[in-house]
């Protein structure tokens, strides 16, 4: 499941399993706090655009939550099942890079007003392809 | 090489087109066209602000963002860097370009001084749009003392 956030309201939400969707939404919202913490900490320490973190182990099942922030303060959050141990750091990074580049394309679309929900079919199909690859 | 010329021609046509349709020569009508041009520049700036800093590291402070504008943005759009950046460290920055590519073909001196603002509106919007994507609200104005040198003044709005 992944989400795109701008200034803390969601621009795009997509998930594969449809049960427990509310749980996912809750997790994603709380993970925003952690993202904000990291951003403010980043100001002092090393200047790295990409951030990756493991967190939010849920009582029933384990989930890993990854975050990524762009220069324009757009946050991408991804939740993956911990049972899927085949996913490595590099793959997550490349997934975020693809998300970022598709988001850039959406921004450059003259029919898209920044701040709206993302309705681009190209973006949808890119995310679908990525999620199929993973799940 | 050809890219630079294409943008210049397009820009010239944009200004000409917006002025041609304006039958109202009074200041009210003129302001409309200027704000349309600025609005166009704003949207383009928003998209550029997303695309250009893709691989650069996160900006740590305002000055970094302004330096990025002076170097990377100007190079991407006009194939040269801004000649000087000054600031009063209190939210006002002045970007000076001594041979602004969109004005350099027109004159060099005081001829056409009244026409110059039309050709700067789009660029003001461009700066404002890029700053807004990078999270900075600002007000950008331009002034020309003698073509083709021009100054862009950026005032950061503190919310």
Interface residues (C-beta under 8 A of the other chain):
Chain A: X42 X43 X47 X48 X49 X69 X70 X71 X72 X73 X100 X101 X103 X104 X107 X108 X110 X114
Chain B: X43 X46 X47 X49 X50 X51 X53 X54 X56 X57 X58 X59 X60 X133 X134 X135
